Amino acid sequence: MDAPEIIDYYILFHNHTEGMALYQYIRAHGANARICPVPRTASACCGMSLLVLEEDIEAVRRCVAESGITILDIVGLPRDINPHRDRYC
């Protein structure tokens, strides 16, 4: 039996400044997010996104609404961890 698919959420921005402002707001309000590069399957925007786990997405959506910080989108993507990536031998 296959394990259930895990979805990671990426918050996309017009620029790095908005991303950092939202990151600080989220952290100040007790929610969880990590700064990470934008997956190219999600967008080719400014290059910076916030990674939010599935269990934290509702708290982060509230922070986005409360903060008034402009975002491009929130994109959910299946977790894609390849243990053989960048392995050449």
Buried (B, 14 or more C-beta within 10 A) or exposed (E): EEEEEEBBBBBBBEBEEBBBBBBEBBEEEEBBBEEEEBBEEBBEBBEBBBBBBEEBBEBBBEBBEEBEBEBBEBBEBEEEEEEEEEEEE
